[in-house]
Amino acid sequence: MNCAEQDLLLYAVTDRSWLGEQTLEEQVEEALKGGATFIQLREKTLNDEAFLEEARRLKALCARYRVPFVINDNVALAKEVDADGVHVGQSDMEAQNVRELLGPDKIIGVSAQTVEQALLAEAHGADYLGVGAVFPTGSKADADDVSFETLAAICKAVHIPVIAIGGIHAGNVEKLAGSGICGIAVISALFAQPDITAAAEHLRRATEEMLKH
């Protein structure tokens, strides 16, 4: 499955922290109804069996909405459920090794914080880059800040799509205008909101507006 720039416009990363009475599947569907264009399943607490079941349910849901579905970090699980791809961090597996395991047709996203990391990921076969944290974030305690200048430099250096992540919400997304990104990745700006569908609609409009400048 190829990863087109328009697929990366509003990239939703799951988080169980705000489930309340809902299931993760219900929350993701609300995000999809609001215009999320890409879903990443990010799980830090589930055991392997529960993770596998969750992945299968979300894969089927994303297929109905014709939206790419990738799994964070867990290459073996992504292969087992035949997800559309995987997203790996710098401390995980190099893109080259992931490509060998998943094959030529899967989407591989790589986190990058420097031009050097970005160029290496591209050379090793990454399909897109996630760059951040572009703003302070509470979702990832270990996230280092990436300046606007570094974000822009990464976008200029590579030929693959770049999305920004980290502390992004509808009120600050306009600050990313002119950086060269093709979309944003969000966690709490979607899943911590009381109306996820409305939050997705608002974020998508704000991102589309930002990309015009």
N, CA and C of each residue as an Amber inpcrd file, in Angstrom:
protein
   639
   0.8520000  -1.1930000   0.0000000   0.0000000   0.0000000   0.0000000
   0.8860000   1.2400000   0.0000000   0.7360000   2.0580000  -1.0040000
   1.5310000   3.2790000  -1.0520000   0.9920000   4.3170000  -0.0750000
   1.8850000   5.1800000   0.3660000   1.5170000   6.2120000   1.3290000
   1.5560000   7.5650000   0.6120000   0.3860000   8.0710000   0.2860000
   0.3180000   9.3510000  -0.4170000   0.2960000  10.4920000   0.5920000
   0.7610000  11.6660000   0.1510000   0.8040000  12.8210000   1.0470000
  -0.5620000  13.1230000   1.6540000  -1.6200000  12.9980000   0.8450000
  -2.9530000  13.3480000   1.3610000  -3.4100000  12.3880000   2.4610000
  -2.8270000  11.1640000   2.4840000  -3.1660000  10.2070000   3.5510000
  -2.6410000  10.6700000   4.9010000  -1.6430000  11.5440000   4.8850000
  -0.9520000  11.9450000   6.1080000  -1.4570000  13.2700000   6.6800000
  -2.5190000  13.7980000   6.1140000  -3.0260000  15.1140000   6.5190000
  -3.3620000  15.1780000   8.0050000  -4.1930000  14.2520000   8.4680000
  -4.5720000  14.2110000   9.8820000  -4.3430000  12.7910000  10.3880000
  -3.1940000  12.6070000  11.0000000  -2.6780000  11.3100000  11.4100000
  -2.9860000  11.1360000  12.9000000  -3.8420000  10.1780000  13.2110000
  -4.2920000   9.9750000  14.5890000  -3.5360000   8.8210000  15.2350000
  -2.9440000   9.1110000  16.3980000  -2.2170000   8.0980000  17.1650000
  -3.0500000   7.7370000  18.3870000  -3.3620000   6.4720000  18.5490000
  -4.2790000   6.0550000  19.6190000  -3.6270000   6.1330000  21.0000000
  -4.4870000   6.2580000  22.0000000  -4.0570000   6.2730000  23.3930000
  -5.2430000   5.8380000  24.2530000  -5.0410000   4.8180000  25.0760000
  -6.1320000   4.2810000  25.8920000  -6.4670000   5.1620000  27.0910000
  -5.6660000   6.1980000  27.3490000  -5.8040000   6.9960000  28.5750000
  -7.1810000   7.6020000  28.7660000  -7.8830000   7.8770000  27.6710000
  -9.1410000   8.6250000  27.7770000 -10.3440000   7.8130000  27.3240000
 -10.2830000   6.4900000  27.4560000 -11.3780000   5.6530000  26.9550000
 -12.6880000   5.8760000  27.7090000 -12.6320000   6.0060000  29.0240000
 -13.8790000   6.1390000  29.7730000 -14.7750000   4.9380000  29.5520000
 -16.0020000   5.2050000  29.1020000 -16.9670000   4.1200000  28.8680000
 -16.8540000   3.5480000  27.4600000 -16.0260000   4.1470000  26.6390000
 -15.9340000   3.7170000  25.2390000 -14.8580000   2.6650000  25.0170000
 -14.9540000   1.9980000  23.8870000 -13.8640000   1.1220000  23.4500000
 -12.9330000   1.9460000  22.5600000 -11.7260000   1.4550000  22.3680000
 -10.7870000   2.1450000  21.4860000 -11.3470000   2.1760000  20.0610000
 -11.9710000   1.1070000  19.6640000 -12.5680000   1.0250000  18.3220000
 -13.6140000   2.1300000  18.1220000 -14.4480000   2.3500000  19.1480000
 -15.4730000   3.4020000  19.0530000 -14.8260000   4.7830000  18.9280000
 -13.7700000   5.0260000  19.7070000 -13.1050000   6.3260000  19.6380000
 -12.4290000   6.5420000  18.2880000 -11.7890000   5.5030000  17.7870000
 -11.1270000   5.6230000  16.4770000 -12.1580000   5.8680000  15.3810000
 -13.3040000   5.2090000  15.4750000 -14.3320000   5.4410000  14.4610000
 -14.8330000   6.8890000  14.5160000 -14.9440000   7.4530000  15.7180000
 -15.3340000   8.8540000  15.8250000 -14.3130000   9.7610000  15.1380000
 -13.0340000   9.4470000  15.3110000 -11.9750000  10.2240000  14.6620000
 -12.0600000  10.0920000  13.1390000 -12.3420000   8.8850000  12.6790000
 -12.4650000   8.6520000  11.2330000 -13.6700000   9.4010000  10.6570000
 -14.7640000   9.4030000  11.3940000 -15.9560000  10.1380000  10.9420000
 -15.6700000  11.6300000  10.8240000 -14.7860000  12.1320000  11.6770000
 -14.4460000  13.5500000  11.6610000 -13.3920000  13.9240000  10.6390000
 -12.8160000  12.9160000   9.9900000 -11.8700000  13.2250000   8.9180000
 -10.4340000  12.8200000   9.1410000 -10.1550000  11.9810000  10.1640000
  -8.7940000  11.4560000  10.3140000  -8.4350000  10.6630000   9.0630000
  -7.2150000  10.8280000   8.5850000  -6.8060000  10.2320000   7.3060000
  -5.8330000   9.0720000   7.4600000  -5.4060000   8.8140000   8.6930000
  -4.3800000   7.7920000   8.9420000  -4.4880000   7.4050000  10.4110000
  -4.3730000   6.1110000  10.7130000  -4.4690000   5.6580000  12.0980000
  -3.2220000   4.8560000  12.4700000  -2.6320000   5.2380000  13.6070000
  -1.5400000   4.4500000  14.1730000  -1.9950000   3.8870000  15.5170000
  -1.9130000   2.5750000  15.6620000  -2.2360000   1.9260000  16.9320000
  -0.9810000   1.9200000  17.8030000  -1.0670000   2.6410000  18.9060000
   0.0730000   2.7460000  19.8260000  -0.3540000   2.1640000  21.1620000
   0.2790000   1.0700000  21.5420000  -0.0800000   0.3690000  22.7770000
   1.1500000   0.1320000  23.6270000   1.0730000   0.5320000  24.8780000
   2.1960000   0.3170000  25.7890000   1.8450000  -0.6240000  26.9380000
   0.5490000  -0.9340000  27.0990000   0.1370000  -1.6650000  28.3020000
  -0.5310000  -3.0090000  28.0360000  -1.0890000  -3.2280000  26.8680000
  -1.8160000  -4.4750000  26.6160000  -0.8680000  -5.6560000  26.4690000
  -1.3500000  -6.8460000  26.8950000  -0.5580000  -8.0460000  26.6180000
  -0.6920000  -8.4060000  25.1370000   0.1280000  -9.3350000  24.6850000
   0.2090000  -9.6360000  23.2510000  -1.1270000 -10.0850000  22.6590000
  -1.8590000 -10.9080000  23.4070000  -3.1340000 -11.4330000  22.8960000
  -4.1650000 -10.3110000  22.7240000  -4.2660000  -9.4400000  23.7360000
  -5.2170000  -8.3240000  23.6650000  -4.8080000  -7.3270000  22.5890000
  -3.5200000  -7.1000000  22.4570000  -2.9870000  -6.1940000  21.4310000
  -3.3460000  -6.7210000  20.0410000  -3.1880000  -8.0210000  19.8620000
  -3.4860000  -8.6540000  18.5760000  -4.9690000  -8.4950000  18.2240000
  -5.8410000  -8.7380000  19.2010000  -7.2820000  -8.5860000  18.9730000
  -7.6340000  -7.1400000  18.6200000  -7.0680000  -6.2010000  19.3820000
  -7.3060000  -4.7750000  19.1220000  -6.8540000  -4.4150000  17.7150000
  -5.6850000  -4.8860000  17.3380000  -5.1270000  -4.5810000  16.0120000
  -6.0290000  -5.1170000  14.9010000  -6.5440000  -6.3120000  15.0940000
  -7.4270000  -6.9000000  14.0660000  -8.7080000  -6.0890000  13.9110000
  -9.2630000  -5.6520000  15.0490000 -10.5030000  -4.8620000  14.9910000
 -10.2560000  -3.5130000  14.2980000  -9.1620000  -2.8610000  14.6670000
  -8.8880000  -1.5480000  14.0720000  -8.5050000  -1.6620000  12.6040000
  -7.8280000  -2.7370000  12.2460000  -7.4790000  -2.9260000  10.8400000
  -8.7550000  -3.0280000   9.9880000  -9.7190000  -3.8000000  10.4710000
 -10.9800000  -3.9610000   9.7430000 -11.7350000  -2.6320000   9.6610000
 -11.7310000  -1.8890000  10.7580000 -12.4040000  -0.5830000  10.7890000
 -11.7700000   0.3790000   9.7850000 -10.4500000   0.4690000   9.7930000
  -9.7540000   1.3810000   8.8730000  -9.9680000   0.9800000   7.4170000
 -10.0420000  -0.3140000   7.1780000 -10.2890000  -0.7960000   5.8120000
 -11.6550000  -0.3220000   5.3190000 -12.6460000  -0.3050000   6.2200000
 -13.9860000   0.1700000   5.8370000 -13.9500000   1.6470000   5.4360000
 -13.1100000   2.4100000   6.1110000 -13.0040000   3.8430000   5.8190000
 -11.9250000   4.1520000   4.7730000 -11.2800000   3.0990000   4.2880000
 -10.2040000   3.2320000   3.2950000  -9.0920000   4.1830000   3.7790000
  -8.7010000   3.9740000   5.0210000  -7.6640000   4.7840000   5.6510000
  -6.5120000   3.8600000   6.0540000  -5.2600000   4.2470000   5.7960000
  -4.1290000   3.4000000   6.1730000  -4.0770000   3.1500000   7.6800000
  -3.6620000   1.9460000   8.0280000  -3.5600000   1.5300000   9.4260000
  -2.1760000   0.9540000   9.6860000  -1.4470000   1.5880000  10.6050000
  -0.1180000   1.0880000  10.9590000  -0.0350000   0.8600000  12.4660000
   0.9520000   0.0850000  12.8520000   1.1610000  -0.2450000  14.2590000
   2.4760000   0.3720000  14.7180000   2.4600000   0.9180000  15.9190000
   3.6510000   1.5490000  16.4660000   4.6130000   0.4930000  17.0180000
   5.8450000   0.5400000  16.5600000   6.9800000  -0.2460000  17.0960000
   6.9410000  -1.7470000  16.8460000   5.7880000  -2.3770000  16.9730000
   5.7330000  -3.8370000  17.0010000   5.6690000  -4.4250000  15.5830000
   6.8500000  -4.6820000  15.0140000   6.9440000  -5.1560000  13.6290000
   6.3500000  -6.5520000  13.4870000   6.6140000  -7.4220000  14.4610000
   6.1030000  -8.7970000  14.3910000   4.5830000  -8.8080000  14.3860000
   3.9630000  -7.9830000  15.2240000   2.5060000  -7.9220000  15.2790000
   1.9410000  -7.3240000  13.9950000   2.6030000  -6.3040000  13.4660000
   2.1530000  -5.6980000  12.2110000   2.1420000  -6.7350000  11.0890000
   3.1450000  -7.5860000  11.1050000   3.2230000  -8.6410000  10.0910000
   2.1310000  -9.6800000  10.3160000   1.9040000 -10.0310000  11.5690000
   0.9120000 -11.0710000  11.8810000  -0.5000000 -10.6580000  11.4870000
  -0.8710000  -9.4000000  11.7240000  -2.2300000  -8.9670000  11.3880000
  -2.3220000  -8.4120000   9.9670000  -1.1770000  -8.3940000   9.2740000
  -1.1260000  -7.8410000   7.9180000  -1.6010000  -6.3840000   7.8990000
  -1.0970000  -5.6070000   8.8590000  -1.3880000  -4.1710000   8.8910000
  -0.8040000  -3.5170000   7.6370000  -1.2300000  -2.2940000   7.3630000
  -0.7070000  -1.5940000   6.1910000   0.7570000  -1.2070000   6.3660000
   1.2130000  -1.2190000   7.6320000   2.6060000  -0.8890000   7.8650000
   2.9150000  -0.7260000   9.3270000   4.0290000  -0.0600000   9.5890000
   4.5120000   0.0930000  10.9520000   5.2020000   1.4450000  11.0850000
   5.2000000   1.9710000  12.3040000   5.9600000   3.1920000  12.5810000
   6.9910000   2.8690000  13.6560000   8.2510000   3.1860000  13.3830000
   9.3130000   2.8680000  14.3340000  10.0510000   4.1320000  14.7510000
  10.5380000   4.1100000  15.9890000  11.3290000   5.2170000  16.5030000
  12.8010000   4.9790000  16.2650000  13.6190000   5.9370000  16.6510000
  15.0630000   5.8080000  16.4740000  15.6360000   4.6660000  17.3080000
  15.0030000   4.3600000  18.4260000  15.5400000   3.3180000  19.3090000
  15.0090000   1.9270000  18.9550000  14.1220000   1.8720000  17.9760000
  13.5630000   0.5800000  17.5700000  14.4430000  -0.0520000  16.4880000
  13.8630000  -0.5050000  15.4500000  14.5910000  -1.1880000  14.3950000
  14.8140000  -0.2350000  13.2170000  15.9620000  -0.2920000  12.6020000
  16.2010000   0.5730000  11.4520000  15.2520000   0.2280000  10.3060000
  14.8870000   1.2510000   9.5480000  13.9090000   1.0690000   8.4690000
  14.3150000  -0.0360000   7.5010000  15.5950000  -0.1410000   7.2640000
  16.0980000  -1.1600000   6.3400000  15.7090000  -2.5570000   6.8110000
  15.8890000  -2.8160000   8.1010000  15.5540000  -4.1300000   8.6580000
  14.0500000  -4.3720000   8.6600000  13.2860000  -3.3050000   8.9310000
  11.8280000  -3.4210000   8.9100000  11.3550000  -3.7780000   7.5040000
  11.9300000  -3.1280000   6.5150000  11.5640000  -3.3910000   5.1130000
  11.8170000  -4.8490000   4.7550000  12.9350000  -5.3780000   5.2230000
  13.2620000  -6.7830000   4.9310000  12.2230000  -7.7170000   5.5400000
  11.7320000  -7.3690000   6.7180000  10.7500000  -8.2160000   7.4030000
   9.3450000  -8.0800000   6.8230000   8.9550000  -6.8590000   6.4650000
   7.5720000  -6.6200000   6.0340000   7.3740000  -6.7090000   4.5230000
   8.4480000  -6.5370000   3.7610000   8.3200000  -6.5970000   2.3060000
   8.1550000  -5.2210000   1.6850000   8.1500000  -5.1660000   0.3470000
   8.2030000  -3.8900000  -0.3720000   6.9150000  -3.0760000  -0.3610000
   5.7850000  -3.7070000  -0.0550000   4.5030000  -3.0280000  -0.2400000
   3.9230000  -2.3900000   1.0290000   4.6020000  -2.5320000   2.1400000
   4.0810000  -1.9940000   3.4000000   4.5960000  -0.5690000   3.6510000
   3.8010000   0.1920000   4.3840000   4.1830000   1.5630000   4.7480000
   5.1150000   1.5210000   5.9540000   6.2370000   2.2060000   5.8470000
   7.1520000   2.3050000   6.9830000   7.3550000   3.7760000   7.3220000
   6.9630000   4.1260000   8.5430000   7.1960000   5.4700000   9.0440000
   8.3010000   5.4460000  10.0780000   9.0960000   6.4860000  10.1130000
  10.2160000   6.5500000  11.0550000  10.2020000   7.9080000  11.7630000
  10.4230000   7.8800000  13.0630000  10.5570000   9.1260000  13.8240000
  11.9570000   9.6940000  13.6090000  12.0330000  11.0020000  13.4260000
  13.3360000  11.6540000  13.2350000  13.3250000  13.0040000  13.9290000
  14.4910000  13.3960000  14.4380000  14.6120000  14.6890000  15.1090000
  15.7460000  15.5410000  14.5470000  16.5170000  14.9560000  13.6440000
  17.6120000  15.7030000  13.0170000  17.6270000  15.4200000  11.5200000
  18.2870000  16.2890000  10.7720000  18.4240000  16.0810000   9.3220000
  19.1660000  14.7810000   9.0570000  20.1810000  14.5060000   9.8620000
  20.9750000  13.2820000   9.6900000  20.1030000  12.0310000   9.8510000
  19.2770000  12.0060000  10.8920000  18.3730000  10.8660000  11.1030000
  17.3770000  10.7370000   9.9500000  16.8910000  11.8720000   9.4800000
  15.9010000  11.8800000   8.3990000  16.4850000  11.3190000   7.1100000
  17.6740000  11.7540000   6.7780000  18.3280000  11.2830000   5.5470000
  18.6220000   9.7860000   5.6210000  19.0410000   9.3200000   6.7970000
  19.3350000   7.9000000   6.9680000  18.0580000   7.0670000   6.8330000
  16.9780000   7.5390000   7.4460000  15.7020000   6.8200000   7.3550000
  15.2270000   6.7430000   5.9070000  15.3520000   7.8530000   5.1860000
  14.9560000   7.8610000   3.7740000  15.8060000   6.8800000   2.9700000
  17.1160000   6.8940000   3.2150000  18.0260000   5.9980000   2.4940000
  17.7090000   4.5300000   2.7650000  17.1970000   4.2590000   3.9660000
  16.8860000   2.8760000   4.3420000  15.4760000   2.4520000   3.9570000
  14.7510000   3.3220000   3.2730000  13.4660000   2.9020000   2.7310000
  12.2270000   3.3740000   3.4470000  12.3600000   4.3690000   4.3410000
  11.1670000   4.9030000   5.0030000  10.2460000   5.5550000   3.9780000
   8.9410000   5.4360000   4.1960000   7.9520000   6.0470000   3.3060000
   7.5530000   7.4500000   3.7540000   7.6630000   7.6970000   5.0520000
   7.3730000   9.0360000   5.5800000   8.1180000   9.1970000   6.8870000
   8.2210000  10.4440000   7.3440000   8.8840000  10.7360000   8.6160000
   7.9170000  11.4230000   9.5690000   8.0010000  11.0810000  10.8430000
   7.2960000  11.8000000  11.8950000   8.3240000  12.6040000  12.6740000
   8.2010000  13.9140000  12.6720000   9.2230000  14.7720000  13.2790000
   8.6430000  15.5310000  14.4740000   9.3140000  15.4510000  15.5940000
   8.8570000  16.1600000  16.7880000   9.6850000  15.7920000  17.9950000
   9.3240000  16.3750000  19.1270000   8.0970000  17.1160000  19.3770000
   8.2490000  18.5810000  18.9630000   7.2810000  19.0560000  18.1380000
   7.3730000  20.4310000  17.6520000   6.8540000  21.4370000  18.6720000
   6.0290000  20.9830000  19.6150000   5.5850000  21.8000000  20.7430000
   5.7130000  20.9300000  22.0010000   5.7540000  21.5420000  23.1870000
   5.7950000  20.7320000  24.4130000   4.5980000  19.7800000  24.4660000
   4.8350000  18.5600000  24.9420000   3.7650000  17.5600000  24.9450000
   3.7530000  16.7790000  26.2430000   2.5540000  16.3860000  26.6510000
   2.4350000  15.5360000  27.8370000   2.2500000  14.0730000  27.4820000
   2.0620000  13.7760000  26.1970000   1.7590000  12.4040000  25.7740000
   2.9890000  11.5080000  25.7600000   4.1470000  12.1120000  25.4860000
   5.3780000  11.3260000  25.4470000   6.4110000  12.0230000  26.3310000
   6.6580000  11.4370000  27.4810000   7.5360000  12.0720000  28.4680000
   8.9770000  12.2020000  27.9790000   9.3770000  11.3290000  27.0480000
  10.7640000  11.3410000  26.5940000  10.9620000  12.1510000  25.3080000
   9.9400000  12.8730000  24.8950000  10.0260000  13.5910000  23.6190000
  10.8870000  14.8540000  23.7530000  11.8740000  14.9480000  22.8900000
  12.7110000  16.1510000  22.8450000  12.1110000  17.1440000  21.8720000
  12.3250000  18.4140000  22.1430000  11.7930000  19.4530000  21.2610000
  12.5720000  19.5310000  19.9590000  11.8470000  19.7920000  18.8860000
  12.4460000  20.0420000  17.5710000  12.0220000  21.4460000  17.1510000
  12.9600000  22.2850000  16.8270000  12.6440000  23.6700000  16.4640000
  11.9960000  23.7400000  15.0850000  11.3180000  24.8610000  14.8280000
  10.7210000  25.0740000  13.5110000  11.7990000  25.0090000  12.4370000
  12.9640000  25.5700000  12.7400000  14.0740000  25.5970000  11.7680000
  14.5360000  24.1880000  11.4150000  14.6200000  23.3200000  12.4360000
  15.0300000  21.9350000  12.1740000  13.9550000  21.2000000  11.3850000
  12.6970000  21.4200000  11.7450000  11.5780000  20.8100000  11.0110000
  11.6370000  21.1980000   9.5380000  11.8050000  22.4770000   9.2780000
  11.8800000  22.9710000   7.8960000  13.0960000  22.4000000   7.1720000
  14.2130000  22.2940000   7.8760000  15.4380000  21.7570000   7.2690000
  15.2690000  20.2880000   6.8900000  14.5690000  19.5330000   7.7470000
  14.3010000  18.1240000   7.4440000  13.4140000  18.0100000   6.2050000
  12.3530000  18.8070000   6.1730000  11.4300000  18.7820000   5.0160000
  12.1730000  19.0910000   3.7150000  13.1130000  20.0070000   3.7960000
  13.8720000  20.4210000   2.6070000  14.8770000  19.3510000   2.1860000
  15.3960000  18.6100000   3.1680000  16.4720000  17.6490000   2.9020000
  15.9890000  16.3450000   2.2810000  14.7480000  15.9460000   2.5810000
  14.2700000  14.6390000   2.1120000  13.2310000  14.7820000   1.0090000
  13.0000000  13.6660000   0.3150000  12.0260000  13.6420000  -0.7770000
  10.7730000  12.8650000  -0.4060000  10.6910000  12.4380000   0.8320000
   9.4980000  11.7060000   1.2940000   8.6670000  12.6290000   2.1820000
   7.3750000  12.3450000   2.3460000   6.5100000  13.2220000   3.1490000
   6.9530000  13.2830000   4.6090000   6.7240000  14.4460000   5.2100000
   7.0530000  14.6680000   6.6160000   5.7990000  15.1570000   7.3410000
   5.5370000  14.5450000   8.5030000   4.4670000  15.0520000   9.3620000
   5.0860000  15.5180000  10.6770000   4.4510000  16.5170000  11.2680000
   4.8990000  17.0260000  12.5640000   4.0800000  16.3660000  13.6540000
   4.7210000  16.1550000  14.8090000   4.0320000  15.5630000  15.9560000
   4.5300000  16.2290000  17.2340000   3.6780000  16.2150000  18.2430000
   4.0920000  16.6890000  19.5550000   3.4270000  17.9850000  19.9620000
   2.4290000  17.8920000  20.8340000   1.7990000  19.0840000  21.3880000
   0.9680000  19.8940000  20.4110000   0.6170000  19.3070000  19.2700000
  -0.1320000  20.0510000  18.2510000  -1.6220000  20.0290000  18.5800000
  -2.2650000  21.1810000  18.4650000  -3.7220000  21.2610000  18.5880000
  -4.2250000  22.3410000  17.6240000  -5.5350000  22.4760000  17.5410000
  -6.1180000  23.3940000  16.5460000  -5.6570000  24.8390000  16.7470000
  -5.2930000  25.1750000  17.9750000  -4.9040000  26.5490000  18.2660000
  -3.4770000  26.9100000  17.9050000  -2.6210000  25.9080000  17.7000000
  -1.2330000  26.2390000  17.3560000  -0.7590000  25.6700000  16.0210000
  -1.6240000  24.9250000  15.3380000  -1.2000000  24.2860000  14.0900000
  -0.7580000  25.3130000  13.0400000  -1.3410000  26.5220000  13.0770000
  -0.9820000  27.5470000  12.0860000   0.4880000  27.9570000  12.1950000
   1.1000000  27.7350000  13.3550000   2.5110000  28.0880000  13.5420000
   3.4430000  27.2020000  12.7210000   2.9020000  26.1240000  12.1670000
   3.7040000  25.2010000  11.3600000   3.6580000  25.5540000   9.8720000
   2.9070000  26.5840000   9.5190000   2.7980000  27.0110000   8.1110000
   4.1770000  27.3360000   7.5540000   4.4110000  26.8800000   6.3300000
   5.6720000  27.1870000   5.6650000   6.8160000  26.2660000   6.0090000
   6.5590000  25.2710000   6.8600000   7.6410000  24.3600000   7.2710000
   7.9490000  23.3090000   6.2130000   6.9520000  22.9980000   5.3780000
   7.1450000  21.9660000   4.3680000   6.4760000  20.6450000   4.7000000
   5.8420000  20.5700000   5.8780000   5.1490000  19.3310000   6.2480000
   3.9090000  19.1340000   5.3750000   3.4120000  17.8920000   5.3580000
   2.1880000  17.6200000   4.5920000   1.0310000  17.2680000   5.5160000
   1.2980000  17.2370000   6.8290000   0.2210000  16.8990000   7.7580000
   0.7130000  16.8930000   9.1870000  -0.2050000  16.5760000  10.1020000
   0.1120000  16.5620000  11.5250000  -0.3100000  15.2400000  12.1520000
   0.4130000  14.8420000  13.1790000   0.0280000  13.6780000  13.9790000
  -0.3840000  14.1620000  15.3560000  -1.5070000  13.6600000  15.8360000
  -2.0370000  14.1130000  17.1270000  -2.4990000  12.9360000  17.9770000
  -2.4540000  13.1580000  19.2750000  -2.9430000  12.1640000  20.2320000
  -4.0290000  12.8120000  21.0870000  -3.6120000  13.5970000  22.0730000
  -4.5900000  14.1730000  23.0100000  -5.5190000  15.1940000  22.3510000
  -5.0440000  15.8800000  21.3040000  -5.8900000  16.8620000  20.6140000
  -7.1130000  16.2090000  19.9890000  -7.0710000  14.8920000  19.8490000
  -8.2400000  14.1360000  19.3910000  -8.8620000  13.3390000  20.5270000
  -8.0750000  12.4090000  21.0770000  -8.6670000  11.3910000  21.9430000
  -8.9380000  11.8590000  23.3720000  -8.4040000  13.0180000  23.7510000
  -8.7250000  13.5560000  25.0820000  -9.9030000  14.5260000  25.0290000
 -10.4780000  14.7090000  23.8450000 -11.5590000  15.6860000  23.6790000
 -12.9300000  15.0480000  23.9300000 -13.8650000  15.8270000  24.4630000
 -15.1990000  15.2760000  24.7510000 -15.9640000  14.8710000  23.4930000
 -15.7160000  15.5610000  22.3780000 -16.3520000  15.2120000  21.1050000
 -15.2410000  14.9830000  20.0870000 -14.8550000  13.7250000  19.9210000
 -13.7100000  13.3820000  19.0700000 -13.9870000  13.7080000  17.6060000
 -15.2060000  13.4540000  17.1600000 -15.5490000  13.7360000  15.7560000
 -15.4280000  15.2310000  15.4610000 -15.9640000  16.0600000  16.3430000
 -15.8760000  17.5080000  16.1540000 -14.4270000  17.9810000  16.2240000
 -13.6500000  17.3960000  17.1290000 -12.2290000  17.7540000  17.2480000
 -11.4850000  17.4170000  15.9640000 -11.7940000  16.2540000  15.3810000
 -11.1460000  15.8450000  14.1300000 -11.5150000  16.7920000  12.9870000
 -12.7830000  17.1500000  12.9210000 -13.2290000  18.0810000  11.8700000
 -12.4970000  19.4190000  11.9850000 -12.4040000  19.9310000  13.2030000
 -11.7530000  21.2160000  13.4570000 -10.2630000  21.1440000  13.1210000
  -9.6080000  20.0720000  13.5630000  -8.1850000  19.9030000  13.2870000
  -7.9050000  19.7700000  11.7990000  -8.7670000  19.0230000  11.1270000
  -8.5470000  18.8350000   9.6860000  -8.6750000  20.1680000   8.9470000
  -9.6980000  20.9390000   9.2950000  -9.8670000  22.2560000   8.6440000
  -8.6770000  23.1630000   8.9360000  -8.2480000  23.1720000  10.1930000
  -7.1240000  24.0270000  10.5820000  -5.8430000  23.6160000   9.8580000
  -5.6610000  22.3240000   9.6840000  -4.4570000  21.8230000   9.0030000
  -4.5030000  22.1580000   7.5110000  -5.6640000  21.9560000   6.9050000
  -5.8060000  22.3120000   5.4840000  -5.5370000  23.7980000   5.2570000
  -6.0060000  24.6180000   6.1810000  -5.7870000  26.0660000   6.0890000
  -4.3000000  26.4000000   6.2480000  -3.6590000  25.7570000   7.2040000
  -2.2290000  25.9680000   7.4430000  -1.3980000  25.6090000   6.2190000
  -1.7690000  24.5290000   5.5390000  -0.9930000  24.0520000   4.3900000
  -1.1130000  24.9840000   3.1720000  -2.0930000  25.8680000   3.1890000
  -2.2400000  26.8210000   2.0710000  -1.2000000  27.9300000   2.1530000
  -0.5810000  28.0960000   3.3260000   0.3240000  29.2380000   3.5400000
   1.7870000  28.8250000   3.4870000
